[in-house]
Amino acid sequence: MHNVNQYATLLSAAGCKLNYITERAELEVTDYPKGKETIIKDALEDFSKFDDTANFVDGMSAPFLADTINGEKSCFALYRNEVLAHLGLMRDDKFISQELALIKTNRSWHTSETPNSCSKFGDVCTHRGITKVEGKRGRKSNRKPTDYHAKNNREQLVTPALEALWKIIPDSALTSNAGHRLELNLSRYKNMPNEQVRDILSKKLAEIEAIREMVKEE
C-alpha cells in the first residue's frame, strides 16, 4: 500500500502493527487494533490516492515506528521513544496530539485527472461547502463544486476515512504540547513561483487550523 510512511505516526498511535521493508524503505500495516480493521483498511485505501507528501521526519521515524523489520523483531525497539521524542513526535512516551493533527491535515493533498471535478474522491471533495457533516467544526469552504481542482491545482482534503482513523486513537496514547511553534519566514518566498507559494502558505494555514481545532478539543 502506498503512502503509509507519511501517516505512520497516526497508524501507530491508533494501535496498528507496522513492518518496515528495507528494500523499499517503506512501512506496511501487518495487524490492526481489535475491531478496527475496516476503519484502517478504508484509511489505507484513501492514503493510496493522496500525493506522496512524506518528509524528512517521516523517513527518519519510519524504522522506529516499525514493530518488525523485514518480518523480524525490530532492532530499534530500545531506542524508539527516544528517537521519536527527538523528532518532535512524542513526549513522555506518548504521541503529541498537535503533531498528529498537523500530519492529518498537512499530508492530505491530491490531484484530479479532470479539472473542476475530483477523479480521486468525487463529491467528498467537491461538495465540502454543500454537504453538512454532523459534528464537523472548523472553517467551511464556500466554493462551488466546479471551483475545485482548477487546472494543475492540488486540493487538500481530510477524508471521512482519515477522520475515522484519527478518532480511534485512544486518549491514553496522546499528550499535549503547549509549546508548539509556527515558523514563517516571508523572505524565502520572494523568488518562488506563485503556485509554489500558494501551496506552502496553504499548508501553513492548515497548521493554524489544526492547532485551533486541538485547542477547542482540549
C-alpha positions in Angstrom: 0.0 0.0 0.0 1.4 3.4 -1.0 2.0 6.4 1.2 1.9 4.6 4.6 5.1 6.4 5.7 3.5 9.8 5.8 0.7 8.6 8.0 2.6 6.0 10.0 2.5 8.0 13.2 -1.3 8.1 13.1 -1.4 4.4 12.4 1.0 3.5 15.2 -0.9 5.7 17.7 -4.1 4.0 16.7 -2.6 0.6 17.6 -1.6 -0.8 14.3 1.4 -3.0 13.9 3.9 -1.9 11.3 6.6 -3.7 9.3 9.5 -1.8 7.7 10.6 -3.1 4.3 14.3 -2.1 3.9 14.4 -2.8 0.2 11.9 0.0 -0.4 12.3 2.0 2.8 8.5 1.7 3.2 6.2 0.7 6.0 3.2 -1.7 5.7 0.4 -2.5 8.2 0.6 -6.1 9.4 -2.0 -6.1 12.2 -4.9 -4.0 13.3 -6.3 -2.9 16.7 -9.2 -5.2 17.8 -12.4 -4.4 15.9 -10.9 -1.6 13.8 -9.7 -3.5 10.8 -12.3 -1.9 8.4 -11.5 1.6 9.6 -7.8 1.1 9.0 -8.3 -0.5 5.6 -10.6 2.3 4.5 -8.0 4.8 5.6 -5.2 2.9 3.7 -7.3 2.9 0.6 -7.6 6.7 0.8 -3.9 7.1 1.5 -3.1 5.4 -1.8 -5.0 8.2 -3.6 -3.1 11.0 -1.9 0.1 12.6 -3.2 3.4 11.4 -1.7 4.0 14.2 0.9 6.4 12.3 3.1 9.1 14.5 4.5 12.4 14.0 6.3 10.8 13.3 9.7 8.6 10.6 8.1 11.6 8.9 6.6 13.6 9.1 9.8 10.8 7.9 12.1 9.6 5.1 9.9 12.0 2.3 11.1 11.5 3.4 14.7 7.7 3.2 14.4 8.0 -0.3 13.0 7.3 -3.3 15.2 9.2 -5.5 12.8 11.8 -5.0 10.1 11.5 -7.3 7.1 9.3 -9.5 9.3 11.8 -9.9 12.1 11.7 -8.3 15.5 12.9 -4.6 15.3 16.4 -4.0 16.5 15.5 -0.3 17.1 12.7 -1.0 19.7 15.0 0.0 22.6 15.6 3.5 21.1 12.1 4.0 19.7 10.6 6.6 22.1 13.9 8.5 22.5 14.3 9.0 18.7 10.6 9.8 18.2 10.8 12.4 21.0 13.9 14.0 19.4 11.9 14.2 16.1 9.1 16.0 17.9 6.5 13.3 17.6 6.5 12.0 21.2 6.9 13.4 24.7 6.9 11.3 27.9 6.4 8.1 25.9 3.1 9.4 24.3 2.4 10.9 20.9 2.0 14.7 20.8 -1.6 15.3 19.8 -0.9 18.6 18.0 1.8 17.0 15.8 -0.6 14.2 14.8 -3.3 16.8 14.0 -0.8 18.5 11.7 0.0 15.2 10.0 -3.7 14.6 9.4 -4.2 17.8 7.6 -0.9 18.8 6.1 -0.1 15.5 4.3 -3.5 15.1 2.7 -3.1 16.6 -0.8 -4.4 15.1 -4.0 -4.8 15.9 -7.7 -7.5 15.2 -10.2 -7.3 13.9 -13.8 -10.2 16.2 -14.7 -10.2 19.9 -14.0 -13.1 21.3 -11.9 -14.1 17.9 -10.6 -12.4 15.2 -8.5 -11.4 11.9 -10.1 -10.0 10.6 -6.7 -12.7 11.3 -4.2 -15.7 12.6 -6.1 -18.3 14.5 -4.2 -16.5 14.1 -0.9 -14.0 16.6 -2.2 -16.1 18.9 -4.4 -19.2 19.2 -2.1 -17.4 20.2 1.0 -19.2 23.6 1.1 -22.6 22.0 0.5 -22.7 18.7 2.4 -23.4 19.1 6.1 -21.3 16.8 8.2 -22.7 16.2 11.7 -20.3 17.4 14.4 -17.8 18.8 11.9 -16.2 22.0 13.1 -13.7 24.5 11.6 -13.8 26.7 8.5 -16.2 25.6 5.8 -15.5 26.1 2.1 -17.8 28.5 0.3 -16.6 27.3 -3.1 -18.9 25.8 -5.7 -18.3 22.2 -6.8 -16.9 23.4 -10.1 -14.4 25.7 -8.3 -12.3 22.7 -7.1 -9.3 21.4 -8.9 -8.6 24.3 -11.2 -6.2 23.2 -14.0 -3.0 21.7 -12.4 -4.1 22.6 -8.9 -3.9 20.2 -6.0 -6.6 20.1 -3.2 -6.2 19.4 0.5 -8.8 17.0 1.9 -9.3 15.2 5.2 -11.5 12.3 4.0 -14.1 10.6 6.3 -11.9 7.6 6.4 -8.9 9.6 7.6 -11.1 11.4 10.1 -12.3 8.0 11.4 -8.7 6.8 11.8 -8.0 10.0 13.8 -11.0 9.4 16.1 -10.0 5.8 17.1 -6.6 7.0 18.5 -7.1 6.4 22.3 -6.6 9.4 24.6 -4.2 7.3 26.6 -1.8 7.3 23.6 -1.7 11.1 23.4 -0.2 14.1 25.3 -0.5 17.8 24.6 2.4 20.1 23.6 1.5 23.6 24.5 4.9 24.8 23.2 4.3 24.1 19.5 5.6 27.0 17.4 4.9 28.0 13.8 7.7 29.4 11.8 7.1 31.6 8.8 9.9 33.5 7.0 8.3 35.5 4.3 11.6 36.5 2.6 12.2 32.9 1.5 9.1 33.1 -0.8 10.3 36.2 -2.7 11.6 34.5 -5.8 9.3 31.4 -5.8 6.7 30.8 -8.4 3.2 31.9 -7.3 1.8 28.3 -7.4 4.6 27.1 -5.1 4.0 30.0 -2.7 0.2 29.2 -2.6 0.9 25.6 -1.8 3.3 26.5 1.1 1.0 29.1 2.6 -2.0 26.8 2.3 0.0 24.3 4.4 0.8 27.0 7.0 -2.9 27.9 7.2 -3.7 24.2 7.7 -1.3 24.1 10.6 -3.1 27.1 12.2 -6.5 25.5 11.7 -5.3 22.1 13.1 -3.9 23.8 16.2 -7.2 25.8 16.7 -9.1 22.5 16.5 -6.9 20.9 19.1 -7.3 23.8 21.4 -11.1 23.6 21.1 -11.0 19.8 21.9 -8.8 20.4 25.0 
